[in-house]
Amino acid sequence: MKPTAYPAAVWERARSVRLLLLDVDGVLTDGRIIYTDAGQELKFFHVRDGHGIKLAQQFGIEVALITGRHSEVVNHRAQDLGITRVFQSVRDKIAILRELLDLLTLEPRQVAAMGDDLVDLALFRQVGLAIAVADAVPEVKDAAHWVTSFPGGRGAVRETCELLLQAQGFWDQIIA
């Protein structure tokens, strides 16, 4: 049964998602980058986003990170969550999407992508479910099939994982 919180078209798109592509800065984090005096980079990740990712993986949804920046912090978080597909310093997110579609034998309609800024627009046009975080720039929100109620780095990824798991019929099993 579809919860009334989700539009019917979003619910239908979410039912077939087998791969969730996540931008990092502004989606998996709140977009802030903190540098220590020693030049060490710090990022904040939300524990509930991580738990949502683990649940999605447990029920067969592959998760990949695609980011234009490079940060060892991202590698540590990915390792912590068991995410093996991590693409950093990416200039062409579409090339990574094509690579993953071939590798995982998926169709674009089976892919959801989360983004927050203009660099995510091209990817949004190529996937079955484009998701903007609540604090995304207006152009990204306009291009998205769905906009989360939570901002990036503060529960938006968890909210998306819950949508996917509910649409695919796993939620009752999870909460049981």
Summary of the structure (lengths in Angstrom):
residues: 176
radius of gyration: 15.2
end to end distance: 16.4
largest distance: 52.5
contacts: 583
relative contact order: 0.22
helix: 45%
strand: 15%
